Structures are given as structure tokens and as C-alpha cells.
Amino acid sequence: MKPTVLLVADRYYPQVDGVLLFMEQFLKQAQDQFTLKLLVPKISTKKRFLDVETTFLELSKKLKLSGYPGIKILSLKNNRLIKKAVKAADVLFVQELGPTGVKAVHYAHKFKIPSVMYIHNTHWDFFAEYFSFLPKIINKLVKRFFVHYFNRNSALLVPYRNLENELKKAGVKAPIEVARLGVDIHRFSPVKDKTAIRKKLGLPLDKKIIGYVGRISREKNVQILIEAFKKLQTEEDVYLLLVGDGPQDQVQLGKKTKKCKMTGFVNNVEEYLQAMDIFVMPSLTETTSLATLEAMATGLPVVVTKVGFMQYYITKNYNGLFFPRNSATMLAIKIEKLLRDQELRGQLGEQARKTVAYSFSWDRSINKMKRLLKKYIHYNQNI
């Protein structure tokens, strides 16, 4: 009989992001060894994975986390559903510490069920950027809260070694293992002729397209990309493509911009990447940035901030370019450099794809995760 793994997340379809793409890949590759179940918010009643038992939690009408609907925190029904789902699992695989993740980790700790958490972002950095108006003492308390719940897990998985060091400095004492995220390099691959893709998506055929994929939110800093784009319009015939959705105040910035298309959430991200000429990740806080890796796999030259793992897997003038956070002028200069130099765009894009193909394998990463989950199941059964 296969052991049961409960995947826990505070987001679900139709809103697609790096966390959900990661879960998708894990569900595909782990079903041969585990009975897989999901514990997620009821954003949509449609089951994405028909063969996976899914527990849906009722949503709050008021609570939103970076544009995502949150669950009803004080709901007795939600509490019962979480408790029941956790008790039926052999191990939890937690994707984030939103309200669902916190409650699931709480019950796993209480019932002595092992829980392994993948750190997709450093929660206190996200909180500090998203709620930048709050006093520093609040941020310190929030950091303590997250560190406390990190330490309630049996083990933590991180996408790169330096993040392990950061967590330990913050006071995290739970065992930490490194398991990189991966990219499907067959799905995310270059196209020689962008014309057909652009026609299909209704995008201009005669302009250079600068693009972004991800949440349209404060911590992603898309407004800096919009400001940089506006500085380019007198110099080049360019077009801005923003793939994703988020809070309305942030989305409106793109909608008010000329020569800019906002797509909302899409299921065919790879086609939008294939239509681009340059990819920009202006984020203030990241861990791996799966969207950037997917753009690199598509053969795009990337311009990014020096945050998270991006500062290690991207090498200046080899497979991408950096720009200082919050500097629209410097970002515009970097973009113009690429717009004017087709050969450089090609060289950076080619090396970017090689970097991803060589260093970011889903198979290697997910096999490590499966081994770790089994380890804690067996350890728990032998106590």
C-alpha cells in the first residue's frame, strides 16, 4: 500500500504561478510511489487533477494575500476539514505558510505526523515588501512567527544553498535540504519564427516585445518595468506584455499604459514567452523565480534584479543582465542595450537555455524530494 502525501497550499487554479506549476510537476512524477491528496482554497470548484482527492476550503470575502483569496481563518468547518485531511496523511508536503499552511503544520505537529515544507519564498521578506508601510517592530514579530512555524516542520527544502544559510541565521533549526526547482525544457523552448505565435495571441508582428510573467503585485515591482518602458517609447518601436494578474491597484498601472497588453492568468505561458524578445524580472524579493528560468529555457535574454537565487544562476553578460532594484532609468538602459544589439540578445538567450538545460532538472529534484518524504514516513513509523 502506497503512503499518503498531503500537498498543502494557499492557492489553487485558475490562478497559476510558480508554486502551482511546481505542485503540478510533483503530482505528475510522484503518483507512482505515493497516494497523493490536496488541501487547497476553494478558488475554483473544478478539480484540476481528477485522480487526486482534493479537500477544498471555504474562502474569506475579505482576506486576500497578494491578490489571492485567503481561506476563512475562524471557520469551524475549515478547521475540521484541515484536521481531518492532516490526520489521514502519512506525511504533509507544505508549499507555503499562509493560513492553510500554518493550520496544517499546527495539526501535523500536534498529531505527530511528519511535515516537510518547500520554501518558495522567504515569508518575512515578502511581508516587509508588501506591507512596507508597517513599523519595523511588526516585521520583526512577523519574522519570529514564521521562524517558529518553520521549526515545527520535520524538515525544510530550499532551492539553493545560500538560502539555507540565511534561514539558519534567522533562527531556523529544523533540518534543511537543498532541492532545486526544475523546468520542462521541452515545453519551454525557443521558436525560430515568432510570427505564427504572435498572430495566434493577437500581438503586434512589427514590434520588439518586452515581457514579464508573474503576479502583478507590489513585491514584484512591475511598476518599475512600466516606468522603464515609458522611457523607451521615443527611442524604439516597442510593446510591453505583462502576463499575470493581481490586485486591481497594481493591474491598473498596466491598463493605463499605451502599447501594453495585460493578459490576466493564462494556461499557455510558454506561448507568451515564445512571443517575447526580452524578459524582465523586476522583483524586490524572490527565491528561485521559476518564471525567469522558464524565460531562459525559452532562449530569451533576461534582465533581472540581483535578489534570491537569480544572483547566483545568472552571470552578467553571459546568460543575462542585472539592474539595481527600483531604478527605472538603469533598467531602461539595459533594455535599450539589448534592443540595439541583436547579436547580444541571441548570445545571452542561447547561454540562458544551456544554463537551465544543464542545471535545472525536474527529475533530479523531485527524486530527492520523494526520498526525503519517504525518509520521514519511515522514521515516524519506527518511533
Protein Blocks (a to p, Z undefined) as FASTA:
>chain_A
ZZddddddfbdcfbdcfklmmmmmmmmmmmmmpccdddddffbfcdfblmbccddddddf
kbcgehiacddfklmklmmmmmmmmmmpmbdcdfbdcfklmmmmmmmmmnopacddddfb
dfklmmmmmmmmbcfklmmmmmmmmmmmmmmpmbdcdfbfklmmmmmmnopabdcddddd
dddfklmccdfblklmmmmnopafkbccdddeddddfklommmmmmmmmmmmmmpccddd
deddddfklmmmmmmpghiacebjafklmlmmmmpmbdcdfbfbdckommlmmmmmnopa
cddddehjllmmpcghkloccddehilklmmmmmmmmmmmmklmmmmmmmmmmmmmmmmc
fklmmmmmmmmmmmmmmmmmmZZ
